[in-house]
Amino acid sequence: MNEHKPQIGDLLRRYCGTLAIVEHIGETHIMHTRLLHSPNTWLRLGEVGDGFMVPAENIGVSWAIIA
């Protein structure tokens, strides 16, 4: 279990290589993030910078806090 609770401004890395910054953490522990980079082919160039939601429970499972 990850002992560090995600905070606004944390840099997240998904195990596939996607990078995102936490912009907001809702009351339901859903993190709103800003996408910085994704190696996935489904991601079009125009989508970099768009926000997406990550459940806080995914920290330590499919996402890691790297900074």
N, CA, C and O atoms as a GROMACS GRO file, in nm:
protein
  268
    1MET      N    1   0.084  -0.118   0.000
    1MET     CA    2   0.000   0.000   0.000
    1MET      C    3   0.088   0.124   0.000
    1MET      O    4   0.188   0.129   0.072
    2ASN      N    5   0.051   0.223  -0.080
    2ASN     CA    6   0.126   0.346  -0.089
    2ASN      C    7   0.098   0.432   0.034
    2ASN      O    8  -0.018   0.459   0.064
    3GLU      N    9   0.202   0.476   0.104
    3GLU     CA   10   0.183   0.556   0.225
    3GLU      C   11   0.166   0.703   0.194
    3GLU      O   12   0.112   0.778   0.276
    4HIS      N   13   0.210   0.747   0.076
    4HIS     CA   14   0.199   0.888   0.038
    4HIS      C   15   0.063   0.914  -0.023
    4HIS      O   16   0.027   0.853  -0.123
    5LYS      N   17  -0.013   1.006   0.036
    5LYS     CA   18  -0.141   1.042  -0.021
    5LYS      C   19  -0.117   1.141  -0.135
    5LYS      O   20  -0.037   1.233  -0.121
    6PRO      N   21  -0.185   1.123  -0.247
    6PRO     CA   22  -0.167   1.215  -0.358
    6PRO      C   23  -0.210   1.356  -0.320
    6PRO      O   24  -0.309   1.375  -0.248
    7GLN      N   25  -0.135   1.455  -0.368
    7GLN     CA   26  -0.164   1.595  -0.341
    7GLN      C   27  -0.163   1.672  -0.472
    7GLN      O   28  -0.108   1.625  -0.572
    8ILE      N   29  -0.223   1.788  -0.472
    8ILE     CA   30  -0.223   1.873  -0.590
    8ILE      C   31  -0.078   1.907  -0.625
    8ILE      O   32   0.000   1.945  -0.538
    9GLY      N   33  -0.044   1.893  -0.751
    9GLY     CA   34   0.091   1.920  -0.798
    9GLY      C   35   0.180   1.798  -0.809
    9GLY      O   36   0.290   1.808  -0.864
   10ASP      N   37   0.136   1.683  -0.758
   10ASP     CA   38   0.215   1.560  -0.771
   10ASP      C   39   0.224   1.517  -0.917
   10ASP      O   40   0.128   1.529  -0.992
   11LEU      N   41   0.340   1.468  -0.955
   11LEU     CA   42   0.361   1.412  -1.088
   11LEU      C   43   0.336   1.263  -1.081
   11LEU      O   44   0.396   1.193  -0.999
   12LEU      N   45   0.247   1.214  -1.166
   12LEU     CA   46   0.210   1.072  -1.168
   12LEU      C   47   0.264   1.006  -1.295
   12LEU      O   48   0.269   1.069  -1.400
   13ARG      N   49   0.302   0.881  -1.283
   13ARG     CA   50   0.343   0.803  -1.400
   13ARG      C   51   0.263   0.673  -1.399
   13ARG      O   52   0.261   0.599  -1.301
   14ARG      N   53   0.199   0.647  -1.510
   14ARG     CA   54   0.130   0.520  -1.527
   14ARG      C   55   0.233   0.420  -1.576
   14ARG      O   56   0.330   0.459  -1.640
   15TYR      N   57   0.214   0.293  -1.547
   15TYR     CA   58   0.315   0.193  -1.580
   15TYR      C   59   0.334   0.175  -1.730
   15TYR      O   60   0.432   0.112  -1.772
   16CYS      N   61   0.244   0.229  -1.813
   16CYS     CA   62   0.262   0.225  -1.959
   16CYS      C   63   0.348   0.342  -2.006
   16CYS      O   64   0.387   0.346  -2.123
   17GLY      N   65   0.379   0.438  -1.917
   17GLY     CA   66   0.463   0.551  -1.953
   17GLY      C   67   0.392   0.684  -1.957
   17GLY      O   68   0.457   0.786  -1.980
   18THR      N   69   0.262   0.688  -1.936
   18THR     CA   70   0.187   0.812  -1.937
   18THR      C   71   0.225   0.897  -1.817
   18THR      O   72   0.241   0.844  -1.706
   19LEU      N   73   0.240   1.028  -1.837
   19LEU     CA   74   0.273   1.122  -1.730
   19LEU      C   75   0.159   1.222  -1.714
   19LEU      O   76   0.102   1.268  -1.813
   20ALA      N   77   0.125   1.256  -1.589
   20ALA     CA   78   0.019   1.352  -1.562
   20ALA      C   79   0.048   1.424  -1.431
   20ALA      O   80   0.121   1.374  -1.346
   21ILE      N   81  -0.010   1.544  -1.416
   21ILE     CA   82   0.002   1.622  -1.293
   21ILE      C   83  -0.136   1.629  -1.229
   21ILE      O   84  -0.236   1.651  -1.298
   22VAL      N   85  -0.143   1.611  -1.096
   22VAL     CA   86  -0.269   1.621  -1.022
   22VAL      C   87  -0.307   1.769  -1.011
   22VAL      O   88  -0.229   1.850  -0.960
   23GLU      N   89  -0.427   1.803  -1.059
   23GLU     CA   90  -0.475   1.941  -1.052
   23GLU      C   91  -0.580   1.961  -0.944
   23GLU      O   92  -0.592   2.071  -0.889
   24HIS      N   93  -0.656   1.857  -0.913
   24HIS     CA   94  -0.764   1.869  -0.814
   24HIS      C   95  -0.796   1.730  -0.761
   24HIS      O   96  -0.790   1.632  -0.835
   25ILE      N   97  -0.828   1.722  -0.633
   25ILE     CA   98  -0.871   1.596  -0.574
   25ILE      C   99  -1.009   1.618  -0.516
   25ILE      O  100  -1.028   1.698  -0.425
   26GLY      N  101  -1.106   1.546  -0.571
   26GLY     CA  102  -1.244   1.562  -0.528
   26GLY      C  103  -1.273   1.491  -0.396
   26GLY      O  104  -1.191   1.415  -0.346
   27GLU      N  105  -1.390   1.518  -0.343
   27GLU     CA  106  -1.432   1.458  -0.217
   27GLU      C  107  -1.447   1.306  -0.227
   27GLU      O  108  -1.439   1.236  -0.127
   28THR      N  109  -1.468   1.257  -0.348
   28THR     CA  110  -1.484   1.112  -0.368
   28THR      C  111  -1.351   1.046  -0.402
   28THR      O  112  -1.349   0.932  -0.448
   29HIS      N  113  -1.240   1.117  -0.380
   29HIS     CA  114  -1.104   1.067  -0.404
   29HIS      C  115  -1.078   1.039  -0.552
   29HIS      O  116  -0.999   0.951  -0.587
   30ILE      N  117  -1.145   1.115  -0.637
   30ILE     CA  118  -1.116   1.112  -0.780
   30ILE      C  119  -1.023   1.230  -0.808
   30ILE      O  120  -1.055   1.344  -0.776
   31MET      N  121  -0.908   1.201  -0.869
   31MET     CA  122  -0.812   1.305  -0.900
   31MET      C  123  -0.834   1.354  -1.043
   31MET      O  124  -0.842   1.273  -1.136
   32HIS      N  125  -0.843   1.483  -1.060
   32HIS     CA  126  -0.849   1.543  -1.192
   32HIS      C  127  -0.705   1.578  -1.228
   32HIS      O  128  -0.636   1.647  -1.153
   33THR      N  129  -0.660   1.530  -1.342
   33THR     CA  130  -0.519   1.545  -1.378
   33THR      C  131  -0.504   1.616  -1.513
   33THR      O  132  -0.598   1.624  -1.591
   34ARG      N  133  -0.384   1.666  -1.537
   34ARG     CA  134  -0.347   1.726  -1.665
   34ARG      C  135  -0.246   1.636  -1.731
   34ARG      O  136  -0.139   1.611  -1.675
   35LEU      N  137  -0.277   1.587  -1.848
   35LEU     CA  138  -0.192   1.494  -1.920
   35LEU      C  139  -0.071   1.567  -1.979
   35LEU      O  140  -0.086   1.669  -2.047
   36LEU      N  141   0.050   1.515  -1.953
   36LEU     CA  142   0.172   1.573  -2.006
   36LEU      C  143   0.228   1.494  -2.123
   36LEU      O  144   0.277   1.551  -2.220
   37HIS      N  145   0.222   1.361  -2.113
   37HIS     CA  146   0.280   1.275  -2.216
   37HIS      C  147   0.214   1.138  -2.210
   37HIS      O  148   0.181   1.088  -2.102
   38SER      N  149   0.195   1.079  -2.328
   38SER     CA  150   0.145   0.943  -2.334
   38SER      C  151   0.203   0.874  -2.457
   38SER      O  152   0.194   0.928  -2.568
   39PRO      N  153   0.263   0.757  -2.439
   39PRO     CA  154   0.317   0.684  -2.553
   39PRO      C  155   0.211   0.605  -2.629
   39PRO      O  156   0.241   0.545  -2.733
   40ASN      N  157   0.089   0.603  -2.580
   40ASN     CA  158  -0.017   0.522  -2.641
   40ASN      C  159  -0.058   0.576  -2.777
   40ASN      O  160  -0.069   0.698  -2.795
   41THR      N  161  -0.081   0.489  -2.870
   41THR     CA  162  -0.120   0.530  -3.004
   41THR      C  163  -0.263   0.583  -3.009
   41THR      O  164  -0.297   0.655  -3.102
   42TRP      N  165  -0.347   0.551  -2.911
   42TRP     CA  166  -0.484   0.601  -2.910
   42TRP      C  167  -0.489   0.749  -2.877
   42TRP      O  168  -0.591   0.814  -2.899
   43LEU      N  169  -0.380   0.802  -2.823
   43LEU     CA  170  -0.378   0.942  -2.783
   43LEU      C  171  -0.335   1.029  -2.901
   43LEU      O  172  -0.224   1.015  -2.952
   44ARG      N  173  -0.421   1.116  -2.942
   44ARG     CA  174  -0.388   1.209  -3.049
   44ARG      C  175  -0.314   1.328  -2.991
   44ARG      O  176  -0.331   1.361  -2.873
   45LEU      N  177  -0.233   1.393  -3.071
   45LEU     CA  178  -0.153   1.506  -3.026
   45LEU      C  179  -0.238   1.614  -2.961
   45LEU      O  180  -0.195   1.676  -2.864
   46GLY      N  181  -0.358   1.638  -3.012
   46GLY     CA  182  -0.445   1.741  -2.958
   46GLY      C  183  -0.494   1.711  -2.818
   46GLY      O  184  -0.541   1.803  -2.750
   47GLU      N  185  -0.485   1.588  -2.773
   47GLU     CA  186  -0.535   1.552  -2.641
   47GLU      C  187  -0.433   1.576  -2.530
   47GLU      O  188  -0.469   1.577  -2.413
   48VAL      N  189  -0.305   1.594  -2.566
   48VAL     CA  190  -0.205   1.622  -2.462
   48VAL      C  191  -0.241   1.756  -2.400
   48VAL      O  192  -0.265   1.854  -2.471
   49GLY      N  193  -0.245   1.760  -2.269
   49GLY     CA  194  -0.285   1.880  -2.197
   49GLY      C  195  -0.428   1.873  -2.149
   49GLY      O  196  -0.464   1.941  -2.052
   50ASP      N  197  -0.512   1.793  -2.214
   50ASP     CA  198  -0.649   1.776  -2.167
   50ASP      C  199  -0.649   1.702  -2.035
   50ASP      O  200  -0.562   1.618  -2.010
   51GLY      N  201  -0.745   1.732  -1.949
   51GLY     CA  202  -0.753   1.665  -1.821
   51GLY      C  203  -0.826   1.533  -1.831
   51GLY      O  204  -0.906   1.511  -1.922
   52PHE      N  205  -0.798   1.445  -1.736
   52PHE     CA  206  -0.874   1.322  -1.724
   52PHE      C  207  -0.875   1.282  -1.577
   52PHE      O  208  -0.796   1.334  -1.498
   53MET      N  209  -0.963   1.191  -1.540
   53MET     CA  210  -0.981   1.153  -1.401
   53MET      C  211  -0.914   1.020  -1.370
   53MET      O  212  -0.917   0.926  -1.450
   54VAL      N  213  -0.851   1.015  -1.252
   54VAL     CA  214  -0.784   0.895  -1.204
   54VAL      C  215  -0.832   0.868  -1.061
   54VAL      O  216  -0.821   0.956  -0.976
   55PRO      N  217  -0.886   0.750  -1.032
   55PRO     CA  218  -0.922   0.718  -0.894
   55PRO      C  219  -0.798   0.712  -0.805
   55PRO      O  220  -0.697   0.653  -0.846
   56ALA      N  221  -0.802   0.770  -0.687
   56ALA     CA  222  -0.688   0.769  -0.596
   56ALA      C  223  -0.648   0.627  -0.558
   56ALA      O  224  -0.533   0.603  -0.521
   57GLU      N  225  -0.742   0.532  -0.565
   57GLU     CA  226  -0.711   0.393  -0.532
   57GLU      C  227  -0.613   0.331  -0.631
   57GLU      O  228  -0.553   0.228  -0.602
   58ASN      N  229  -0.596   0.393  -0.748
   58ASN     CA  230  -0.504   0.340  -0.849
   58ASN      C  231  -0.357   0.374  -0.820
   58ASN      O  232  -0.268   0.320  -0.885
   59ILE      N  233  -0.332   0.462  -0.723
   59ILE     CA  234  -0.193   0.493  -0.685
   59ILE      C  235  -0.134   0.369  -0.620
   59ILE      O  236  -0.188   0.316  -0.523
   60GLY      N  237  -0.022   0.321  -0.675
   60GLY     CA  238   0.040   0.200  -0.626
   60GLY      C  239  -0.005   0.075  -0.699
   60GLY      O  240   0.054  -0.031  -0.682
   61VAL      N  241  -0.111   0.086  -0.781
   61VAL     CA  242  -0.160  -0.025  -0.859
   61VAL      C  243  -0.119  -0.009  -1.004
   61VAL      O  244  -0.037  -0.085  -1.056
   62SER      N  245  -0.176   0.090  -1.070
   62SER     CA  246  -0.140   0.118  -1.209
   62SER      C  247  -0.072   0.253  -1.227
   62SER      O  248  -0.020   0.283  -1.335
   63TRP      N  249  -0.071   0.334  -1.123
   63TRP     CA  250  -0.007   0.466  -1.124
   63TRP      C  251   0.091   0.476  -1.007
   63TRP      O  252   0.072   0.413  -0.903
   64ALA      N  253   0.197   0.555  -1.025
   64ALA     CA  254   0.293   0.580  -0.918
   64ALA      C  255   0.319   0.729  -0.909
   64ALA      O  256   0.323   0.799  -1.010
   65ILE      N  257   0.337   0.779  -0.787
   65ILE     CA  258   0.375   0.919  -0.765
   65ILE      C  259   0.526   0.925  -0.779
   65ILE      O  260   0.598   0.858  -0.704
   66ILE      N  261   0.576   1.006  -0.873
   66ILE     CA  262   0.719   1.012  -0.895
   66ILE      C  263   0.780   1.145  -0.851
   66ILE      O  264   0.902   1.154  -0.838
   67ALA      N  265   0.700   1.245  -0.828
   67ALA     CA  266   0.752   1.373  -0.777
   67ALA      C  267   0.640   1.453  -0.714
   67ALA      O  268   0.662   1.564  -0.666
   0.00000   0.00000   0.00000
